C-alpha cells in the first residue's frame, strides 16, 4: 500500500520533530524550508576574521532547559549521542537547573534531527490549496506542486496564515492576531577575552540587552566572539533604524562587556518574529479533520522545549494518535 503523505513547512525544531514522529509511524514525509539550511531559530553563524580564523556564534536560541518528562527522555538520547551537553546550572549562581547547548552550535541539534528525512531547503512555499486528486496541494514559488494528504505548518503564525488563506479554512481570530516581539542582535568577533564572567552568559544585564553570550566561554568557538540580543523594547524602538545607525548604537552599548578586547568583525541581525507575545492554550491547532495542523513556539511555549513538544503533538494528531 502507498503510505500516506505529509508536507511539513518549516525545518526548525517543531517541523523536524513533527516530521520524525510522522516518519516513524509510516508516513511519507517531505519537509520544506525557505532557508539555506535547517534550524530556524536554532541558528549558528560562522564568521571569518580578517586574518582567516573562523568564529562560531549562536545567534538565535542560546541554550535550553528541561522540565517535561518527554523532553527529558529526548535530551538524554541527544546527550548519549554526543549532540548536546550541559553547559551550566545558572549564570550568576547555581540554581540546580541544567542549561544545555549543542556541541558545535545550536544548529547541530537540528542537523541531527534532519538526518534520514527528506528535507528540501532553499524552497519557498507559495501557497497551500485544496488538491484536485489529493486532500491538499502545496505550491512552491518555482511553480512546482506537491500533492499531499496532510500539511503541518510550523513557521511563525502570520507567515503560516498567509500561506494557508487559500485553503478556505477559517482560523480562530485569536490565532490570527498572534503578535511577536522583535529582536535585533549584534554578532561581535573580538581580538581577546571578554570580561564576561564564567560560565559566559548574562540575562537582562542592562536597559538594552536581554542576552549576552560569550561563545568561547560557552565552548563552541575557539575564537573569542560574543552574541548580543537587544531586548524587545529596544528592538521595537530601533527597528526602523538603518543598519549603520543600529550597528553603531549596539556597538556602543556592547563596549562595557568587551574588557580590553576590540571588535575585529561584526554583523547586525534582525528577527521579526522572535518571540510570541501570547501563547495558544494547546500545543497545536488542527483543522480540516486533522489534515491541516499549525504548530510551533506560539503553542507550547517560546523555548526549545516548547517547540519540540509542539512538534511531537502535531505529528501525533495527524496520525490520529
C-alpha positions in Angstrom: 0.0 0.0 0.0 1.1 3.6 -0.7 1.9 5.3 2.6 0.0 8.5 3.4 1.8 11.7 2.5 2.5 14.8 4.6 4.3 18.0 3.8 5.8 19.9 6.8 6.5 23.6 6.2 9.5 24.7 8.3 12.7 22.9 9.2 13.1 24.3 12.7 12.6 22.2 15.8 8.8 21.9 15.6 8.9 20.9 12.0 11.6 18.4 12.3 10.1 16.8 15.4 6.7 16.5 13.7 8.4 15.0 10.6 10.3 12.5 12.7 7.1 11.5 14.5 5.2 11.0 11.2 8.1 9.2 9.5 8.3 6.8 12.5 4.6 5.9 12.0 5.0 5.1 8.3 4.1 8.4 6.7 5.9 9.6 3.6 7.3 13.0 4.8 8.7 16.0 2.9 10.0 19.0 4.8 10.2 22.3 3.1 12.1 25.4 4.3 12.9 28.7 2.6 16.3 28.9 4.3 19.6 27.7 3.1 19.8 25.2 5.9 17.8 23.7 8.7 17.4 25.2 12.1 15.0 28.2 12.1 15.8 29.9 15.4 18.4 27.3 16.2 20.8 29.4 14.2 24.6 29.3 14.3 26.7 31.7 12.3 30.4 31.2 11.2 32.3 34.5 10.7 35.8 34.6 9.1 38.1 37.2 10.7 40.5 39.4 8.6 43.3 37.0 9.5 41.5 34.0 8.2 40.2 32.4 11.5 36.6 31.3 11.9 34.5 32.3 14.9 31.3 30.3 15.7 28.4 32.2 17.2 24.9 31.1 18.2 22.6 33.9 17.2 19.2 32.5 17.7 18.4 30.2 20.7 21.3 30.2 23.1 20.6 27.2 25.4 17.7 25.2 26.7 16.4 23.8 30.0 14.3 20.7 30.7 11.0 20.4 32.6 8.8 17.9 30.8 9.5 14.2 31.1 9.0 13.6 27.4 11.5 16.2 26.6 13.9 14.9 29.2 13.9 11.5 27.6 14.8 13.0 24.2 17.6 15.1 25.8 19.1 12.0 27.4 19.2 10.4 23.9 20.9 13.5 22.5 23.5 13.6 25.3 24.3 9.9 24.8 24.7 10.6 21.1 27.1 13.4 21.8 24.9 16.0 20.2 24.2 18.1 23.2 25.8 18.6 26.6 25.2 20.5 29.8 26.7 24.0 29.8 26.0 25.3 33.3 23.4 25.5 36.1 22.9 29.2 36.2 24.7 32.3 35.1 25.1 34.2 38.4 24.6 31.3 40.8 23.9 27.6 40.7 20.1 27.2 40.7 20.1 23.4 40.1 18.6 23.6 36.6 21.0 22.4 33.8 21.3 24.6 30.7 22.1 22.5 27.7 23.8 23.5 24.4 24.5 21.7 21.2 28.1 20.8 20.5 29.4 23.0 17.8 26.5 25.4 17.9 22.7 25.1 18.3 22.2 24.3 14.6 23.9 21.0 15.2 20.9 19.7 17.0 18.5 20.4 14.1 21.0 18.9 11.7 21.0 15.7 13.8 17.2 15.7 13.8 17.1 16.1 10.0 19.2 13.0 9.4 17.2 10.5 7.3 14.4 12.9 6.4 13.6 14.3 3.0 14.4 18.0 3.8 14.4 20.4 1.0 15.9 23.8 1.8 16.0 26.9 -0.3 12.4 26.0 -1.1 9.9 28.8 -0.6 6.3 27.7 -0.2 3.9 30.0 -2.1 0.5 28.6 -1.0 -1.4 25.6 0.3 -4.7 24.9 -1.5 -7.3 22.1 -1.8 -6.0 19.4 -4.2 -7.7 18.0 -7.2 -6.5 14.4 -6.7 -5.4 14.8 -3.1 -6.5 16.5 0.1 -4.1 19.3 -0.3 -1.6 20.7 -2.8 1.4 22.7 -1.7 2.6 25.2 -4.3 6.2 26.2 -4.4 7.4 29.5 -5.7 9.1 27.9 -8.7 5.7 26.6 -9.9 6.1 23.0 -8.8 3.4 21.4 -6.7 3.3 18.6 -4.1 0.1 16.6 -3.6 -0.3 15.5 0.0 -2.8 14.1 2.5 -1.8 16.4 5.3 0.1 19.6 5.9 1.9 20.7 9.1 2.7 24.4 9.3 5.4 25.4 11.7 6.6 28.8 10.6 5.5 31.9 12.5 1.8 32.3 12.6 1.5 35.4 10.3 3.5 33.5 7.7 1.5 30.3 8.2 -1.7 32.2 7.7 -0.6 34.0 4.6 0.3 30.6 3.0 -2.9 28.8 4.0 -5.5 31.5 3.4 -6.0 29.8 0.0 -7.2 26.6 1.8 -10.6 28.2 2.6 -10.2 27.0 6.2 -11.2 29.6 8.8 -8.9 30.0 11.8 -9.8 31.4 15.2 -9.4 35.2 15.3 -7.2 34.9 18.5 -4.8 32.7 16.5 -4.7 35.2 13.6 -3.9 38.1 15.9 -0.9 36.5 17.5 1.9 39.1 17.6 5.6 38.6 18.1 8.3 40.6 19.8 11.2 41.6 17.6 14.9 41.1 18.4 17.9 43.0 17.0 21.3 41.3 17.5 24.9 42.1 17.3 27.5 39.4 16.5 30.9 40.6 17.5 34.2 38.8 17.0 36.9 40.2 19.2 40.7 40.1 19.5 40.9 38.8 23.0 38.9 37.5 26.0 35.8 39.4 27.1 35.2 40.5 30.7 32.0 38.4 30.9 32.4 36.1 34.0 32.1 32.3 33.7 30.1 30.5 32.5 29.8 33.2 29.9 26.1 34.3 29.9 24.3 37.4 31.1 20.5 37.7 31.1 18.9 41.2 31.1 22.1 42.9 32.3 21.0 46.4 31.4 18.4 48.5 29.7 19.5 47.5 26.2 20.3 43.8 26.2 18.2 40.8 27.1 21.1 38.4 26.5 24.8 38.5 26.1 26.7 35.2 25.4 30.4 34.6 25.2 30.6 31.8 22.6 34.2 31.0 23.6 33.3 30.5 27.2 30.3 28.5 26.1 32.7 26.2 24.3 31.5 26.4 20.7 34.1 28.9 19.3 37.9 28.8 19.6 37.9 32.4 18.5 36.6 35.0 21.0 33.1 36.0 19.9 30.1 37.5 21.6 26.4 37.4 20.8 24.3 40.4 21.9 20.5 40.3 21.8 18.7 43.6 22.3 15.5 43.4 24.4 12.1 43.6 22.8 11.6 47.3 23.9 14.9 48.5 22.5 14.4 46.4 19.3 10.9 47.8 18.7 12.1 51.3 19.2 15.0 50.9 16.8 13.5 48.5 14.3 13.3 51.1 11.5 16.9 52.4 12.1 19.1 51.9 9.1 21.7 49.2 9.5 24.6 51.6 10.1 22.8 53.5 12.8 21.6 50.4 14.6 25.0 48.8 14.4 26.7 51.9 15.8 24.2 52.0 18.7 24.5 48.4 19.6 28.3 48.5 19.3 28.4 51.4 21.8 26.1 49.6 24.2 28.3 46.5 23.9 31.6 48.2 24.8 31.4 47.7 28.6 31.3 43.9 28.1 34.4 43.7 25.9 37.1 44.2 28.6 40.3 45.1 26.9 39.3 43.5 23.7 38.4 45.2 20.4 35.8 44.2 17.9 37.5 43.0 14.7 34.4 41.8 12.8 30.8 42.4 13.4 27.4 41.6 12.0 23.9 43.1 12.5 20.9 40.7 12.7 17.2 41.3 12.9 14.5 38.8 13.9 11.0 40.0 13.0 9.2 37.0 14.6 11.4 36.4 17.6 9.1 35.6 20.5 5.3 35.2 20.5 3.7 37.7 22.9 0.8 35.4 23.7 0.6 31.6 23.6 -2.2 29.4 22.2 -3.5 27.2 25.1 -3.0 24.0 23.2 0.3 22.6 21.8 -1.1 22.8 18.2 -4.2 23.8 16.3 -5.7 21.2 14.0 -8.4 21.7 11.4 -9.9 20.0 8.4 -10.2 16.7 10.2 -6.6 16.9 11.4 -5.2 17.2 7.9 -4.1 20.9 8.4 -2.1 21.5 11.6 -0.4 24.6 12.9 2.4 24.2 15.4 5.5 25.9 16.7 6.7 28.0 19.6 3.5 30.1 19.7 1.7 27.0 21.0 3.7 25.1 23.6 6.0 27.9 24.6 8.6 30.1 23.1 11.5 28.0 24.2 13.3 25.0 22.7 11.3 22.6 24.9 8.0 24.1 23.8 8.9 23.9 20.1 9.9 20.3 20.5 6.7 19.3 22.4 4.5 21.2 19.9 6.1 19.3 17.0 5.6 16.0 18.7 1.9 16.8 19.4 1.4 17.9 15.8 2.9 14.8 14.4 0.7 12.7 16.7 -2.6 14.4 15.8 -2.0 14.0 12.1 -1.7 10.2 12.6 -4.7 10.1 14.8 -2.8 9.1 17.8 
